[in-house]
Amino acid sequence: MLQVLTPGTVSDENLIGHEEANYTISLCEEKDIVGVCFVDTSRLRIFVGQFSDDHFRSRLRTLLAQLNPTEVVYPQGSLCKRTQLILRNDLKQKVGRNPLVPGLDFWDAETTWMQINDADYFKDKTSGFPEVLKMIRETNQSVASSALGGLLHYLRKVMIDAEQFSAGSFYHYQVSDPRYAHNMILDAQTLENLEILRNDEGGKKGSLLAHIDKTVTAFGKRLITEWLIRPLIRKLVLTEPPRTILSRPPFSPSHLSPLSLALGEGCIYL
């Protein structure tokens, strides 16, 4: 046996059946601190982090609404009632739920780092141990480390841990990400009530995304989804791209290649 195929860990986009990101998320909590680690196996991208949340788990609900995960991994019997309710009611029925035995399968921080060191996933990387993982370990983010351990165990179970950890890129998940300083973050309630990404039945029909999505590539579909859940709010940033295009010197047909000229009216001159 070479690999166990599950809906959230399929990396072949032809088998996934859609062009959206295909996430498996591992989550755990310690009082009001929530640790998360999620992977898009088709793009070898792993995000890990932890954050403080309120009693209603508003930030966790927003993250789940943004990701629309295919599978969820969590420590059995260790989540608060509110989080259990969210996993039961907020996620689609077909989302795979994978409870793991705490300690034995869903590792704590110490066991997680021991397992990563013993497996020596990064021995062939010129950059060595990923900086994000170094930061998580050195700053003692134990809840995030445990979420990482839960995901690692699950990936090992389906036999793709070496592929994802050795070749994958690691990113630090932050609720207030500085990359989105000019963006509004739409919470779960807004995304659901306005049917931004999905309708009230969990499908795309009638949603804002379905109305404006005219993209033809997987990258384009993921990018337009990102724009919708984090819309720009600064007028200056919104008007910069048109000004940049208009400031370029005008082109004439003589600057275009013979192939472009052959397309005739199909060309758009900027």
Secondary structure, 3 states (H helix, E strand, C coil): CCCCCCCCCCCCHHHHCCCCCCEEEEEEEECCEEEEEEEECCCCEEEEEEEECCCCCHHHHHHHHHHCCCEEEEECCCCCHHHHHHHHHCCCCCCEEEEECECCCECCHHHHHHHHHHHCCCCCCCCCCCHHHHHHHHCCCHHHHHHHHHHHHHHHHCCCHHHHHHHCEEEECCCCCHHHCCECCCCHHHHHHCCCCCCCCCCCCCCHHHHHCCCCCHHHHHHHHHHHHCCECCHHHHHHHHHHHHCCCCCCHHHCCHHHHHCHHHCCCC
